[in-house]
Amino acid sequence: MMELIRKDTDYAMRVLVYLAIPGKQGPVAAKVLAKTQDIPNDFAYKILRKLTKAGLLEGYMGSHGGFILARSPTQITLLEVVEAIQGPVVVRKCCLGLDVCPRRPSCSVSVKLEELQDSLVKFLGNITLDEVLEARYPQQGCDSV
């Protein structure tokens, strides 16, 4: 079975959605994020580093440190999350326009795979954390975050 969204990316999405819930007061500690989202501690730290490096989170040190969203939930897309954790969304290397396949110029399969690639990127790029949160908590939304 092939999974488009890996477990670490699922964890990352859950952490970001959790941080997007309105009413959070200040940074949330990594241990709290790991515990509330059922993520092994070591795995959580790796994910949080990647999300911070990608500019999706801001991290703060100290006794009152932790993590907050770097931008509004309306400005963070699922595509950004996937790319931060897994790298670019790629159906097949040939979809990137690279000359990795000598059959590419005459391959009708690559045309359809490129359409799938474009659809996936567009789909993920059009879904924000706010929309994900709204689907789960329709009354709350993220407008106040």
C-alpha angles and dihedrals in degrees: 000000000000119000118204092195111046124213093256090053090049089052090050092051091049092050092050094047090049090052089049094059107113118250099043109146112212130318120342117224119244091238091055091049091049093049098044092047097041094241122148108251097239091048091048092054092052092049093047091051091052093047091049092048089051091054095246095113136033117214127207127196128217139054091310093038131120139111137310133174112276091214139018115287087243089063100049117082131198087240089062091050094049092047093047092055107026103021125237118352104252125174090184131345090246089064089069090065092248119146093240094125124053090204094058097102092057100029115115091186092063090057091059093042089053089053089052090047092051092046093051093048092047093046095050092041092056097053116084130194087248090060092047091050092045090055090055100036106024095175097051107045121172102262092115095052 
